[in-house]
């Protein structure tokens, strides 16, 4: 049986952190065994909120792909490409924008999220930088073009992202109805349970919050960051009885990165007051470093031969363009353009 198409992308924010690893990459690695996967670096999307902050964009794109490859995204199994290397996506974006009602875009939660991002990132105080650009307004349609360009059957999302995909389904349905065709699939959500790994301060993990642990951090940096992780705030001394379920960050990391036997040992010793938080975090740092050692070694190998990474993107872009061109020609025929 032919594999169904799956499309997913990531904005190039630079080196990725544990939140990306747990919430996206481990799932992507599994999905490439089941689906014909298109994984893209969303560099056009980056411009919707950071059009005036492009000085590191090219390096950020490479850093994202380095982390993908290191974590197991395989160019022999998946198509890996830069969004901007597939101009057919821009063509489809224009065509879809012609059939998309303005009020659909304005009420889309994706757009509202993007407006929050651009306002939160603005430090200039200038009203012009916080105004919605034409490109940002069209963000949901461009997102739809990314998905429909390869006629995705499924898109991996968490429960909180279901509404984001709905506009793509609506646009696909409207296009099909207007042009009396069944060309576009209405992409279904591939629901995934996304583990919530908070930043070391207990807040949402993010590069801009300076509370993240990066996939590419070295062992010393990782160990230091883990030692900063919030634990049980009610516990003042090592001998105090602990409450692992109230440990805001460290025990959650144990539950994700450690084996079940270790998790249960940590829980038992903590609840009995036999394990101090500092010792606990030192062991946690060692566990995390051991887990990521092969990933980091693989990343270093790719980083030493960056031309190989560029070749992977080039080949992925070529493969994506070839399929996109076939689809855009059919779409143009359907529209009679």
N, C-alpha and C positions, 0 to 999 in steps of 0.2 A: 504494500500500500504506500502510495506517495505521501511524504510528510506534508503536513499543513504548514502554512507560512506564519511566522511570528516576527513582529517588529518591536524593537524597544531601543531607546536612546538615552543618552546622558549628557547634560551640559558640561562643557570643559571648565571645571573649576580648579584644575590643578591636581596635585597628588590626592588620592582618595583616602578616606579614613575607615575605621572599623564599622561605622554605620553603613557605608556603601557596601562593604564586604558582606555584612550580615543581611542587609536588607535587599541587596540587588545581585551582587556578583555570584554568590553561592547558588542562587536560584538560576541565574543565566547559564552557569556551567551545566547544571542538570538539564535545563530546557533544550540545550543544543543537541542532546542525545535523542530528543523526542520530536523536534520541529526543525523546519528549514528556517534558521534564525538569521535575521538581519539586525545587527547591532551597530548603531551609528553614533558618532560624536556630534552633538547638536550645536555646531558652531554658529549657525544662523540664529538659533534660539538664544545663544549667549548675547548676541547683539541687541536683542529686544530690551534687555535691562542694563547691559554694560557696553553700549555702543561707543562710549567715550573712555573705556578702560580696556584697550586692546593690546597694550604693550607686551603683555605676557601670554596672549592668546595662543600663539603657535606652540610655545613650550607647554602650556597647560594642556593642549590637545594631545601632545606626545606623552605627557605624564599620565593622563587618563588611560591611554591605550597601553602603556607599559604596565599599569596596574591590572588592566583586563587580562593581558597575556600572562602575567605572572600568576594570576589567580586561576587560570585554566580556560579562558576563552580561547578557542582553537580556530585559527584561520582556515584549517582544513575541514572544519565542521560548520563554521558560521561565516557569514559575510560581514566583514568589519570595514567600515568606511566613514569618511567625513561627510556630513550632510551636504556641505557646500561643493563637494566633488560630484554631486549628482544634480545637474541643472534641471533635469526633468521634474524634480520635486518642486522647483520654483514655478515651472510651467503649470503643473497641476494645482499648485496653490492659487494661481491667478484664475484658472478655470473654475475651481471650487468656490472661490470668493464671489463669483458672479451669481451663484445659485444659493448663497448663504444669507439669510435675512440678518440685518444688522442687529436686531434685538437678541438673536440667538447668541451672537458673539458677546454682546455687552453683559448678558446675565451669566455667562459661562464661568464656573468657579475657577477654572484654570487661569483665566484673565485676571480675576480678582487676586489670585495668589501672586501672579506676576507683578501686579501693581504694588502689592505689599513689599515685594522684594526690592523693587526699584526705589521705593520710598525709604525703606530701611537702610539701603546701601548708600543713599545720598547723604553726604556730609558737607556739601557746599552751601546749603541754605538757599540756593537759587531756585526760584519757582520753575524756571524752564526745565531743569533736570528732573523734576518730579511730575511734569505733565506727561500724559499718555501719548506716546508716539503712534504714528500710523502703523508701524511694524508691530508694536506691542498689541494694538487693537486687533490685528490679524493673527496673533499668536495661536488661537485655537484652530484657525483654518490651516495654518502652516503645520501644526501638529497633526491635523487630519490628513494633510497631503503626505506627510512622512509615513503614515500608517497605510493609506490607500494606494500609495505609489506601488507598493508590492502586494496589494490586495491581501493584507493580513487577515488570517482567520481568527487569530487570537492576539491579545496584547496583555503582557503580565502586569497586574496592578494589585495594590492592596485595597482593602475595603474602603479606605478614605479617598481613593482615587477613582472610584466607580463613576462618579458624576463627571469627571474629566473625560472619560471615554465616551460618555453618552452623546456629546455633540458630534463626535466622529461618526457614530452610528446614525445619528439624525441626518447628517450631511450626505452620507452614503445612500440612505434611503430616499432622500429628496432628489438627489441626482438620478437615481434609478427611475423614480416616478416621473420626473420631468422629461427624461429622454427615452422612456418606455424600454428600459433595459434591465437586465439583472447582472450587469458587469461587476459592480462592486459588491464584495461581501460586506455584511454589517459585522464588523469585528467584535468578537466576544471577549469578555474579560477572562484572563487566566488568573484566578484569585490565588494569592500567595499570602501565607502568614508571615508578616515581616517582624522579626525580633526587634524590640526597642532597646537599643544600646545607647544610653545617655552619655553625654560628655562627662569628663572626670569631675565636673562641678555639680553634676546632678541635673543640668539643664539639657536641652536638645543639643546633640552633638553637631558641631559645625565649624568649618575653617575660620569663619569670621568671628566666632565666639572664643577662639583660642582655647578650646576645651577638648579638642579631638586628639586621637591617637591615629597616626597615619599608617597605612599598610607598609609604606617604605621606610618608616622610622627605624633607626638602628636599635640594637638591644639596650644600650645605655639610655637612650632617649625614652624608649618604651618603658623601661623599668622606673625611670624618674616620674614619668607621667602617671603610671599606675599608682605610685606612692602618693600622688595627689588626689586620688579618687575618694569621693565621699563614702563614708561607711555608715554605721549606726550612730546617729547624732546623740542618742541617749546614753551612750556608753562612754564613761570617763576614764575608767581604769581597765587594765588588761584582765583583771580578775572579775570584773562585772559580768553578769550573765548577759550574753548577747542575743540579738534578735535578727537573725539573717534576713528575714522577710522585710525588715525595716532598713536593711543595709541598702542605701539608695543606688550605689553604683557597683561596688566591688563584687558583691555576691551575685548580682545579675551577670557580670562578666564570667564568674565561675560557672554559672549555669549554662552559659553559651560555649565557653572555650574548654572547660575541663570535662573529664569523664565522670560518669554517675557516681562511681565509688569515691572519687575525690570530693565531689560536691557533698555527698552525705557525710563524709569525715569532717569537712569544714563546718557543716551545719551543726553536727554533734558537738565538736570541740568549742565552737563559738557559743552555743547555748549553755554549755557547762562552765564557761569562763576560763577554758583551758588554752585559748588561742587569742593572742592580741591582734589588733587590727593591722599593726605595722608588719608583724610576721606573716599575717594572712596575705597582705598585698605583695610582700616580697615573693612568696610562693606563686601568687597569681602572675606576677611579672615574668617569672621563669617559665610558667606554663604557656603564656602567650608567646614569648620569644621562641620557645621550642616549636610551637605550632606554625609560626610564620617564618621560621628559618628557611625552609625550602622555597617558599614563595618569594622571599626577599633575595635569595641567591639567584633564582630564575629571573627576577626583575633586573638584577645587576648585570646578568649576562646579556639580556636584551639591550640594556642601556649602553653597554660597551659597543654594541653594533647597531646604532640608531638607524643606520641606513636600511637594515633589515626590517625594522619597524615601519619605516616609510614605504618600503616595498610592499609590506603586508597591506598597508592602507591604500597604496596605489592599485594593487591587484583587487582588493575588495571594492574599491571605487569603480574599477573597470567592470567587474562582474555585476555590481549594482546598476551601473549605467546601461549595460546591455539589456538587463531585464526591464529597467525603467523605460527604455526607449520602445521596447515591444509594447508595453502597456500604454504609453502615452500615444502611440500611433493608433491603437484601438480606441482610446478615449476620444481622440480627435475625430475619428470616423463616426463615433456615436453622436458627437455634437454636430457633425457636418461642418467642421471648420477647416 
